[in-house]
Amino acid sequence: MRELDEELAESGVEIRHKLQSAGLRPTRQRVALAELLFAQGDRHLAAEDLHGEALASGVPVSLATVYNTLHQFTDAGMLRILSVEGSRTYFDTNTSDHHHFYVEEDGEVIDVPVSSLSVQNLPEPPEGMEVANIDVVIRLRRKR
């Protein structure tokens, strides 16, 4: 039990440092939400999913605060937004350039292995513009 407490304390210190390095003040709610987001490796979560996890973990936070925090994390470069469906936005803890599968029936987002896809023959961007990122979402459904 003591080892677990020490591990959680270490994790909290790392999260606080990560927030400070991103220019964000490590408030209690930001730290709690960041711990939920980043403790399990790369994830794709909607705000509603994180809100549910927070409440289940005993973190009293409103859905509006979760949305605001996710957008602050995105603006700070800690997350990237992934729009795969009109009414639902996912937040990706993996901020590197990569693509996704989207399982329509489950609403699940899965990373595409980096070497599996190449995008070629892009059109020239308009004058004064450059390509910032390319997001490819491959929609999947179960065979019938």
MDTraj code that builds the backbone (N, CA, C; nanometers):
import mdtraj as md
import numpy as np

residues = "MET ARG GLU LEU ASP GLU GLU LEU ALA GLU SER GLY VAL GLU ILE ARG HIS LYS LEU GLN SER ALA GLY LEU ARG PRO THR ARG GLN ARG VAL ALA LEU ALA GLU LEU LEU PHE ALA GLN GLY ASP ARG HIS LEU ALA ALA GLU ASP LEU HIS GLY GLU ALA LEU ALA SER GLY VAL PRO VAL SER LEU ALA THR VAL TYR ASN THR LEU HIS GLN PHE THR ASP ALA GLY MET LEU ARG ILE LEU SER VAL GLU GLY SER ARG THR TYR PHE ASP THR ASN THR SER ASP HIS HIS HIS PHE TYR VAL GLU GLU ASP GLY GLU VAL ILE ASP VAL PRO VAL SER SER LEU SER VAL GLN ASN LEU PRO GLU PRO PRO GLU GLY MET GLU VAL ALA ASN ILE ASP VAL VAL ILE ARG LEU ARG ARG LYS ARG".split()
xyz = np.array([
    [0.0829, -0.1194, 0.0000],
    [0.0000, 0.0000, 0.0000],
    [0.0874, 0.1259, 0.0000],
    [0.1932, 0.1240, 0.0782],
    [0.2814, 0.2396, 0.0850],
    [0.3484, 0.2658, -0.0501],
    [0.3852, 0.1566, -0.1225],
    [0.4461, 0.1714, -0.2552],
    [0.3496, 0.2391, -0.3512],
    [0.2223, 0.2026, -0.3448],
    [0.1209, 0.2627, -0.4307],
    [0.1068, 0.4122, -0.3999],
    [0.1023, 0.4474, -0.2716],
    [0.0934, 0.5887, -0.2328],
    [0.2129, 0.6676, -0.2848],
    [0.3329, 0.6093, -0.2748],
    [0.4537, 0.6760, -0.3233],
    [0.4481, 0.6929, -0.4756],
    [0.3983, 0.5896, -0.5439],
    [0.3861, 0.5946, -0.6900],
    [0.2876, 0.7040, -0.7331],
    [0.1750, 0.7136, -0.6624],
    [0.0762, 0.8170, -0.6936],
    [0.1322, 0.9564, -0.6662],
    [0.2075, 0.9713, -0.5582],
    [0.2678, 1.1005, -0.5261],
    [0.3677, 1.1406, -0.6351],
    [0.4485, 1.0432, -0.6807],
    [0.5438, 1.0691, -0.7895],
    [0.4701, 1.1114, -0.9156],
    [0.3610, 1.0427, -0.9469],
    [0.2810, 1.0740, -1.0644],
    [0.2273, 1.2159, -1.0561],
    [0.1800, 1.2553, -0.9369],
    [0.1290, 1.3906, -0.9175],
    [0.2354, 1.4960, -0.9405],
    [0.3579, 1.4684, -0.8971],
    [0.4688, 1.5615, -0.9184],
    [0.4976, 1.5730, -1.0675],
    [0.4997, 1.4614, -1.1390],
    [0.5234, 1.4625, -1.2835],
    [0.4137, 1.5407, -1.3566],
    [0.2896, 1.5201, -1.3174],
    [0.1768, 1.5894, -1.3809],
    [0.1882, 1.7396, -1.3559],
    [0.2176, 1.7783, -1.2322],
    [0.2328, 1.9215, -1.2009],
    [0.3431, 1.9832, -1.2871],
    [0.4554, 1.9120, -1.3010],
    [0.5667, 1.9612, -1.3819],
    [0.5239, 1.9727, -1.5287],
    [0.4508, 1.8736, -1.5775],
    [0.4038, 1.8749, -1.7163],
    [0.3135, 1.9959, -1.7405],
    [0.2235, 2.0236, -1.6469],
    [0.1350, 2.1391, -1.6602],
    [0.2141, 2.2698, -1.6581],
    [0.3057, 2.2820, -1.5640],
    [0.3866, 2.4035, -1.5537],
    [0.4712, 2.4229, -1.6786],
    [0.5278, 2.3148, -1.7312],
    [0.6094, 2.3231, -1.8530],
    [0.5263, 2.3694, -1.9725],
    [0.3966, 2.3387, -1.9693],
    [0.3059, 2.3796, -2.0780],
    [0.2498, 2.5202, -2.0536],
    [0.2916, 2.5838, -1.9438],
    [0.2455, 2.7196, -1.9145],
    [0.1118, 2.7250, -1.8429],
    [0.0708, 2.6128, -1.7830],
    [-0.0567, 2.6076, -1.7116],
    [-0.0332, 2.5959, -1.5616],
    [-0.1143, 2.6681, -1.4857],
    [-0.1065, 2.6594, -1.3405],
    [-0.1651, 2.5247, -1.2983],
    [-0.0949, 2.4496, -1.2147],
    [-0.1441, 2.3164, -1.1742],
    [-0.2506, 2.3241, -1.0644],
    [-0.3713, 2.3641, -1.1033],
    [-0.4817, 2.3682, -1.0074],
    [-0.5216, 2.2251, -0.9708],
    [-0.5954, 2.2128, -0.8640],
    [-0.6372, 2.0794, -0.8177],
    [-0.7155, 2.0057, -0.9272],
    [-0.8086, 2.0775, -0.9946],
    [-0.8898, 2.0116, -1.0971],
    [-0.8067, 1.9771, -1.2205],
    [-0.7165, 2.0648, -1.2629],
    [-0.6310, 2.0339, -1.3774],
    [-0.5441, 1.9120, -1.3489],
    [-0.4870, 1.9078, -1.2296],
    [-0.4014, 1.7946, -1.1932],
    [-0.4831, 1.6653, -1.1935],
    [-0.6010, 1.6688, -1.1340],
    [-0.6851, 1.5486, -1.1272],
    [-0.7239, 1.5007, -1.2670],
    [-0.7644, 1.5940, -1.3542],
    [-0.8037, 1.5550, -1.4898],
    [-0.6828, 1.5076, -1.5703],
    [-0.5681, 1.5723, -1.5534],
    [-0.4466, 1.5304, -1.6239],
    [-0.4033, 1.3914, -1.5794],
    [-0.4161, 1.3626, -1.4509],
    [-0.3801, 1.2284, -1.4028],
    [-0.4685, 1.1232, -1.4689],
    [-0.5981, 1.1507, -1.4797],
    [-0.6886, 1.0562, -1.5453],
    [-0.6544, 1.0416, -1.6933],
    [-0.6236, 1.1525, -1.7585],
    [-0.5942, 1.1513, -1.9020],
    [-0.4658, 1.0776, -1.9362],
    [-0.3585, 1.1082, -1.8644],
    [-0.2249, 1.0653, -1.9059],
    [-0.1725, 0.9421, -1.8326],
    [-0.2440, 0.8903, -1.7350],
    [-0.1940, 0.7768, -1.6567],
    [-0.1992, 0.6445, -1.7319],
    [-0.2770, 0.6379, -1.8396],
    [-0.2981, 0.5098, -1.9082],
    [-0.2379, 0.5058, -2.0481],
    [-0.1391, 0.5886, -2.0742],
    [-0.0782, 0.5880, -2.2069],
    [-0.1633, 0.6643, -2.3063],
    [-0.1424, 0.6379, -2.4348],
    [-0.2150, 0.7093, -2.5395],
    [-0.3625, 0.6710, -2.5372],
    [-0.4478, 0.7750, -2.5398],
    [-0.5922, 0.7537, -2.5320],
    [-0.6650, 0.8515, -2.6221],
    [-0.7866, 0.8153, -2.6571],
    [-0.8777, 0.9016, -2.7323],
    [-1.0044, 0.9115, -2.6488],
    [-1.0316, 1.0298, -2.5957],
    [-1.1463, 1.0465, -2.5071],
    [-1.2305, 1.1661, -2.5480],
    [-1.3609, 1.1516, -2.5360],
    [-1.4516, 1.2656, -2.5478],
    [-1.4635, 1.3289, -2.4094],
    [-1.5040, 1.4533, -2.4052],
    [-1.5177, 1.5230, -2.2769],
    [-1.6144, 1.4483, -2.1842],
    [-1.7210, 1.3947, -2.2411],
    [-1.8189, 1.3216, -2.1597],
    [-1.7566, 1.1980, -2.0957],
    [-1.6657, 1.1314, -2.1685],
    [-1.5975, 1.0136, -2.1139],
    [-1.5100, 1.0521, -1.9952],
    [-1.4319, 1.1593, -2.0116],
    [-1.3439, 1.2039, -1.9036],
    [-1.4259, 1.2523, -1.7846],
    [-1.5359, 1.3191, -1.8105],
    [-1.6242, 1.3650, -1.7029],
    [-1.6745, 1.2457, -1.6215],
    [-1.7175, 1.1408, -1.6909],
    [-1.7634, 1.0195, -1.6225],
    [-1.6529, 0.9547, -1.5403],
    [-1.5310, 0.9488, -1.5958],
    [-1.4176, 0.8924, -1.5220],
    [-1.3868, 0.9763, -1.3980],
    [-1.3952, 1.1074, -1.4135],
    [-1.3656, 1.1966, -1.3010],
    [-1.4656, 1.1742, -1.1885],
    [-1.5941, 1.1715, -1.2224],
    [-1.6967, 1.1507, -1.1200],
    [-1.6812, 1.0145, -1.0536],
    [-1.6508, 0.9119, -1.1331],
    [-1.6325, 0.7772, -1.0779],
    [-1.5101, 0.7698, -0.9863],
    [-1.4123, 0.8583, -1.0093],
    [-1.2912, 0.8614, -0.9273],
    [-1.3048, 0.9544, -0.8081],
    [-1.4220, 1.0149, -0.7928],
    [-1.4441, 1.1049, -0.6795],
    [-1.3943, 1.2463, -0.7012],
    [-1.3734, 1.2844, -0.8274],
    [-1.3300, 1.4214, -0.8583],
    [-1.4557, 1.5024, -0.8913],
    [-1.4951, 1.5944, -0.8017],
    [-1.6158, 1.6733, -0.8269],
    [-1.5869, 1.7837, -0.9280],
    [-1.6323, 1.7633, -1.0514],
    [-1.6038, 1.8577, -1.1585],
    [-1.7236, 1.8620, -1.2538],
    [-1.7530, 1.9795, -1.3053],
    [-1.8646, 1.9926, -1.3994],
    [-1.8175, 1.9566, -1.5397],
    [-1.9125, 1.9240, -1.6246],
    [-1.8804, 1.8938, -1.7636],
    [-1.8199, 2.0168, -1.8319],
    [-1.8699, 2.1357, -1.7989],
    [-1.8148, 2.2590, -1.8569],
    [-1.6682, 2.2768, -1.8196],
    [-1.6327, 2.2446, -1.6961],
    [-1.4926, 2.2546, -1.6529],
    [-1.4066, 2.1538, -1.7270],
    [-1.4602, 2.0347, -1.7503],
    [-1.3854, 1.9339, -1.8264],
    [-1.3599, 1.9850, -1.9678],
    [-1.4625, 2.0379, -2.0334],
    [-1.4449, 2.0938, -2.1682],
    [-1.3397, 2.2041, -2.1683],
    [-1.3530, 2.2986, -2.0746],
    [-1.2571, 2.4098, -2.0677],
    [-1.1149, 2.3597, -2.0464],
    [-1.0979, 2.2632, -1.9582],
    [-0.9656, 2.2089, -1.9283],
    [-0.9083, 2.1368, -2.0496],
    [-0.9897, 2.0580, -2.1178],
    [-0.9419, 1.9884, -2.2377],
    [-0.8969, 2.0879, -2.3444],
    [-0.9705, 2.1952, -2.3601],
    [-0.9316, 2.2967, -2.4589],
    [-0.8051, 2.3709, -2.4154],
    [-0.7890, 2.3931, -2.2853],
    [-0.6658, 2.4546, -2.2359],
    [-0.5471, 2.3616, -2.2610],
    [-0.5651, 2.2326, -2.2357],
    [-0.4589, 2.1352, -2.2608],
    [-0.4250, 2.1313, -2.4102],
    [-0.5277, 2.1406, -2.4950],
    [-0.5062, 2.1408, -2.6403],
    [-0.4287, 2.2653, -2.6821],
    [-0.4707, 2.3799, -2.6333],
    [-0.4016, 2.5054, -2.6664],
    [-0.2563, 2.5036, -2.6204],
    [-0.2285, 2.4311, -2.5119],
    [-0.0929, 2.4222, -2.4579],
    [-0.0099, 2.3139, -2.5277],
    [-0.0708, 2.2414, -2.6229],
    [0.0026, 2.1389, -2.6969],
    [0.0087, 2.0033, -2.6294],
    [-0.0700, 1.9840, -2.5247],
    [-0.0689, 1.8564, -2.4517],
    [-0.1643, 1.7538, -2.5136],
    [-0.2612, 1.7999, -2.5900],
    [-0.3604, 1.7140, -2.6554],
    [-0.3802, 1.7635, -2.7974],
    [-0.4391, 1.6780, -2.8792],
    [-0.4855, 1.7262, -3.0085],
    [-0.6305, 1.6849, -3.0262],
    [-0.7030, 1.7699, -3.0955],
    [-0.8460, 1.7459, -3.1182],
    [-0.8624, 1.6601, -3.2423],
    [-0.9539, 1.5666, -3.2333],
    [-0.9840, 1.4785, -3.3448],
    [-1.1353, 1.4779, -3.3641],
    [-1.1796, 1.5305, -3.4757],
    [-1.3224, 1.5310, -3.5070],
    [-1.3489, 1.4173, -3.6045],
    [-1.4211, 1.3177, -3.5598],
    [-1.4507, 1.2036, -3.6463],
    [-1.5995, 1.1908, -3.6721],
    [-1.6771, 1.2627, -3.5963],
    [-1.8215, 1.2505, -3.6038],
    [-1.8768, 1.3887, -3.5688],
    [-1.9792, 1.4326, -3.6364],
    [-2.0290, 1.5684, -3.6204],
    [-2.0567, 1.6127, -3.4781],
    [-2.1176, 1.5283, -3.3984],
    [-2.1614, 1.5712, -3.2662],
    [-2.0618, 1.5377, -3.1552],
    [-1.9544, 1.4695, -3.1869],
    [-1.8632, 1.4246, -3.0818],
    [-1.7186, 1.4532, -3.1215],
    [-1.6477, 1.5192, -3.0331],
    [-1.5070, 1.5504, -3.0545],
    [-1.4245, 1.4668, -2.9581],
    [-1.3183, 1.4081, -3.0090],
    [-1.2277, 1.3295, -2.9258],
    [-1.1002, 1.4087, -2.9014],
    [-1.0396, 1.3859, -2.7876],
    [-0.9124, 1.4465, -2.7527],
    [-0.8104, 1.3349, -2.7460],
    [-0.6996, 1.3531, -2.8161],
    [-0.5975, 1.2500, -2.8325],
    [-0.4750, 1.2891, -2.7505],
    [-0.4308, 1.2009, -2.6629],
    [-0.3121, 1.2292, -2.5813],
    [-0.1836, 1.2127, -2.6615],
    [-0.1915, 1.1491, -2.7774],
    [-0.0751, 1.1341, -2.8653],
    [-0.0762, 1.2518, -2.9619],
    [0.0127, 1.3468, -2.9405],
    [0.0124, 1.4696, -3.0217],
    [0.1007, 1.4594, -3.1456],
    [0.1626, 1.3442, -3.1679],
    [0.2443, 1.3277, -3.2885],
    [0.1532, 1.3161, -3.4104],
    [0.2101, 1.3384, -3.5301],
    [0.1321, 1.3231, -3.6529],
    [0.1027, 1.1753, -3.6745],
    [-0.0243, 1.1415, -3.6763],
    [-0.0656, 1.0036, -3.7026],
    [-0.2120, 1.0047, -3.7457],
    [-0.2602, 0.8906, -3.7912],
    [-0.3948, 0.8780, -3.8455],
    [-0.4754, 0.7804, -3.7603],
    [-0.6040, 0.7682, -3.7925],
    [-0.6930, 0.6908, -3.7056],
    [-0.7926, 0.6043, -3.7825],
    [-0.8276, 0.4927, -3.7179],
    [-0.9453, 0.4146, -3.7540],
    [-1.0566, 0.4632, -3.6624],
    [-1.1793, 0.4644, -3.7129],
    [-1.2949, 0.4971, -3.6300],
    [-1.3972, 0.3858, -3.6470],
    [-1.4274, 0.3141, -3.5385],
    [-1.5245, 0.2044, -3.5406],
    [-1.6615, 0.2664, -3.5159],
    [-1.7401, 0.2770, -3.6225],
    [-1.8661, 0.3508, -3.6170],
    [-1.9633, 0.2973, -3.5121],
    [-1.9817, 0.1664, -3.5049],
    [-2.0796, 0.1099, -3.4108],
    [-2.0438, 0.1370, -3.2654],
    [-1.9152, 0.1400, -3.2345],
    [-1.8709, 0.1529, -3.0961],
    [-1.8273, 0.2947, -3.0602],
    [-1.8082, 0.3790, -3.1594],
    [-1.7543, 0.5116, -3.1329],
    [-1.6109, 0.5051, -3.0835],
    [-1.5391, 0.4010, -3.1238],
    [-1.4012, 0.3804, -3.0776],
    [-1.3021, 0.4347, -3.1799],
    [-1.1987, 0.5014, -3.1307],
    [-1.0925, 0.5544, -3.2143],
    [-0.9657, 0.4754, -3.1851],
    [-0.8985, 0.4309, -3.2922],
    [-0.7773, 0.3489, -3.2804],
    [-0.6696, 0.4114, -3.3678],
    [-0.5478, 0.4217, -3.3144],
    [-0.4367, 0.4751, -3.3938],
    [-0.4014, 0.3813, -3.5084],
    [-0.3739, 0.4379, -3.6246],
    [-0.3214, 0.3634, -3.7389],
    [-0.1696, 0.3592, -3.7217],
    [-0.1082, 0.2429, -3.7350],
    [0.0386, 0.2384, -3.7251],
    [0.1019, 0.3378, -3.8231],
    [0.2010, 0.4105, -3.7768],
    [0.2603, 0.5208, -3.8528],
    [0.3053, 0.4783, -3.9920],
    [0.3682, 0.3645, -4.0045],
    [0.4232, 0.3237, -4.1341],
    [0.3187, 0.2667, -4.2290],
    [0.1943, 0.2547, -4.1844],
    [0.0917, 0.1897, -4.2653],
    [0.0319, 0.2774, -4.3743],
    [0.0525, 0.4075, -4.3689],
    [-0.0201, 0.4965, -4.4584],
    [0.0705, 0.6103, -4.5026],
    [0.0640, 0.6404, -4.6293],
    [0.1338, 0.7597, -4.6763],
    [0.0362, 0.8410, -4.7594],
    [0.0421, 0.9714, -4.7440],
    [-0.0453, 1.0625, -4.8171],
    [0.0416, 1.1315, -4.9219],
    [0.0006, 1.1202, -5.0481],
    [0.0807, 1.1744, -5.1568],
    [-0.0042, 1.2645, -5.2459],
    [0.0631, 1.3396, -5.3321],
    [-0.0019, 1.4242, -5.4333],
    [-0.0981, 1.5256, -5.3734],
    [-0.0555, 1.5889, -5.2655],
    [-0.1384, 1.6936, -5.2058],
    [-0.1416, 1.8156, -5.2970],
    [-0.2523, 1.8857, -5.3008],
    [-0.2573, 2.0086, -5.3806],
    [-0.1723, 2.1171, -5.3141],
    [-0.1277, 2.2118, -5.3932],
    [-0.0526, 2.3259, -5.3395],
    [-0.1466, 2.4079, -5.2511],
    [-0.1017, 2.4436, -5.1317],
    [-0.1880, 2.5291, -5.0486],
    [-0.1961, 2.6694, -5.1079],
    [-0.2993, 2.7443, -5.0732],
    [-0.3127, 2.8814, -5.1229],
    [-0.1913, 2.9668, -5.0832],
    [-0.1716, 3.0740, -5.1546],
    [-0.0619, 3.1679, -5.1313],
    [-0.0538, 3.2072, -4.9833],
    [0.0661, 3.1987, -4.9280],
    [0.0890, 3.2390, -4.7894],
    [0.0488, 3.1348, -4.6867],
    [0.0082, 3.0170, -4.7300],
    [-0.0359, 2.9109, -4.6388],
    [0.0563, 2.7909, -4.6516],
    [0.0599, 2.7095, -4.5442],
    [0.1332, 2.5841, -4.5471],
    [0.0511, 2.4768, -4.4780],
    [0.0738, 2.3523, -4.5143],
    [0.0027, 2.2411, -4.4530],
    [0.0554, 2.2246, -4.3103],
    [-0.0339, 2.2318, -4.2131],
    [0.0044, 2.2175, -4.0724],
    [-0.0040, 2.0727, -4.0286],
    [-0.1019, 2.0010, -4.0795],
    [-0.1236, 1.8638, -4.0359],
    [-0.2219, 1.7989, -4.1328],
    [-0.2141, 1.6689, -4.1458],
    [-0.3103, 1.5934, -4.2265],
    [-0.3704, 1.4877, -4.1359],
    [-0.5016, 1.4907, -4.1226],
    [-0.5712, 1.3919, -4.0418],
    [-0.6498, 1.3004, -4.1337],
    [-0.6153, 1.1730, -4.1354],
    [-0.6905, 1.0741, -4.2117],
    [-0.7669, 0.9895, -4.1108],
    [-0.8978, 0.9815, -4.1292],
    [-0.9823, 0.8969, -4.0451],
    [-1.0431, 0.7907, -4.1350],
    [-1.0136, 0.6658, -4.1045],
    [-1.0648, 0.5529, -4.1815],
    [-1.1808, 0.4944, -4.1008],
    [-1.3010, 0.5062, -4.1554],
    [-1.4204, 0.4587, -4.0847],
    [-1.4372, 0.3085, -4.1075],
    [-1.4621, 0.2387, -3.9973],
    [-1.4785, 0.0935, -4.0030],
    [-1.6175, 0.0544, -3.9542],
    [-1.6660, -0.0572, -4.0087],
    [-1.7871, -0.1205, -3.9558],
    [-1.7677, -0.2700, -3.9684],
    [-1.8367, -0.3432, -3.8860],
    [-1.8246, -0.4881, -3.8887],
    [-1.8861, -0.5431, -4.0162],
    [-1.8243, -0.6483, -4.0687],
    [-1.8791, -0.7130, -4.1887],
    [-2.0149, -0.7715, -4.1561],
    [-2.1037, -0.7638, -4.2513],
    [-2.2405, -0.8162, -4.2295],
    [-2.2541, -0.9538, -4.2852],
])
top = md.Topology()
chain = top.add_chain()
for i, resn in enumerate(residues, 1):
    res = top.add_residue(resn, chain, resSeq=i)
    for name in ("N", "CA", "C"):
        top.add_atom(name, md.element.get_by_symbol(name[0]), res)
traj = md.Trajectory(xyz[None], top)
